[in-house]
C-alpha cells in the first residue's frame, strides 16, 4: 500500500516568497500549490496610511488576524476598527471592502484565503523583494490601472475607484 502521508511544512521567520504590493510587503507563507488549492496564508506588512483599495471577490473567504497595529476595515456593510489581536472575515459572495492602516507604525496582518488563489494575484502584480526591503508604491496612470484591473479580473476580483464606498 502506498504511503499518502505528507510531511509538515515549516517556514522560517524570513522565509516564504516576499512581494512588494502597492507599498506593502506580502510574504506568502504557504501557497495553494502547497495545499492543493485548499488555502493560502500570507503575512502582510502594511505601512501607515496604506492598504488595498476597494475590491471584491465572490469565490473565496479572506480572513485577517491583526498581529500588530490597527486597521480600519471598510465594506458595504459598514466599518470596523481592527486592533491588535482582532480577527476579521470577509465572506464569499463579493461584498466590496478594503482596509487601511490607521496607526502610526507598520501593521502586521496574517491573511488566510480559502480556497487559495489570491496569492497568485499578488505574485503577478508584485515585485519580489528581500526580507525587510520596502518599495514605495508607484504612481498609476490610466494604462497601468487598466492592466491591473485585467489581472485582478483574471484572478476573480473586481477593483473599484478609491472613493467607491465613501457614500455607501
FENCOR-V82274 format. One record per residue. N is the residue number from 1. RES is the residue in one letter. SS is DSSP state (A for helix, B for strand, O for the rest). NEAR is the number of other C-alpha atoms within 12 Angstrom. Layout:
# FENCOR-V82274
<<N/RES/SS/NEAR> <N/RES/SS/NEAR>>
This chain:
# FENCOR-V82274
<<1/X/O/4> <2/X/O/5> <3/X/O/6> <4/X/O/6> <5/X/O/7> <6/X/O/9> <7/X/O/9> <8/X/O/9> <9/X/O/13> <10/X/O/12> <11/X/O/17> <12/X/O/13> <13/X/O/14> <14/X/O/18> <15/X/O/21> <16/X/O/27> <17/X/B/30> <18/X/B/32> <19/X/B/36> <20/X/B/33> <21/X/B/35> <22/X/O/29> <23/X/O/30> <24/X/B/38> <25/X/B/40> <26/X/B/47> <27/X/B/41> <28/X/B/42> <29/X/B/31> <30/X/B/35> <31/X/O/33> <32/X/O/24> <33/X/O/19> <34/X/O/22> <35/X/O/21> <36/X/O/14> <37/X/O/20> <38/X/O/20> <39/X/O/28> <40/X/B/34> <41/X/B/37> <42/X/B/38> <43/X/B/38> <44/X/B/41> <45/X/B/39> <46/X/B/40> <47/X/O/34> <48/X/O/23> <49/X/O/23> <50/X/O/30> <51/X/O/35> <52/X/O/33> <53/X/O/30> <54/X/O/28> <55/X/B/31> <56/X/B/35> <57/X/B/32> <58/X/O/23> <59/X/O/23> <60/X/O/28> <61/X/B/28> <62/X/B/36> <63/X/B/30> <64/X/B/35> <65/X/B/29> <66/X/B/32> <67/X/B/24> <68/X/B/29> <69/X/O/30> <70/X/O/35> <71/X/B/41> <72/X/B/30> <73/X/B/33> <74/X/B/33> <75/X/B/30> <76/X/O/21> <77/X/O/17> <78/X/B/18> <79/X/B/20> <80/X/B/22> <81/X/B/24> <82/X/B/29> <83/X/O/25> <84/X/O/23> <85/X/O/19> <86/X/O/23> <87/X/B/24> <88/X/B/32> <89/X/B/25> <90/X/B/32> <91/X/O/24> <92/X/O/21> <93/X/O/16> <94/X/O/23> <95/X/O/28> <96/X/O/34> <97/X/B/41> <98/X/B/39> <99/X/B/37> <100/X/B/37> <101/X/B/35> <102/X/O/24> <103/X/O/23> <104/X/O/16> <105/X/O/17> <106/X/O/29> <107/X/B/36> <108/X/B/35> <109/X/B/38> <110/X/B/33> <111/X/B/33> <112/X/B/35> <113/X/B/36> <114/X/B/30> <115/X/O/28> <116/X/O/32> <117/X/O/36> <118/X/A/42> <119/X/A/40> <120/X/A/31> <121/X/A/30> <122/X/A/33> <123/X/A/26> <124/X/A/21> <125/X/A/28> <126/X/O/29> <127/X/B/26> <128/X/B/24> <129/X/O/24> <130/X/O/18> <131/X/O/23> <132/X/O/19> <133/X/O/20> <134/X/O/25> <135/X/O/23> <136/X/O/17> <137/X/O/20> <138/X/O/17> <139/X/O/11> <140/X/O/13> <141/X/O/10> <142/X/A/10> <143/X/A/11> <144/X/A/14> <145/X/A/20> <146/X/A/17> <147/X/A/17> <148/X/A/26> <149/X/A/26> <150/X/A/19> <151/X/A/23> <152/X/A/27> <153/X/A/21> <154/X/A/19> <155/X/O/26> <156/X/O/26> <157/X/B/31> <158/X/B/27> <159/X/B/30> <160/X/O/25> <161/X/O/19> <162/X/O/20> <163/X/O/17> <164/X/O/19> <165/X/O/24> <166/X/O/18> <167/X/O/11> <168/X/O/13>>
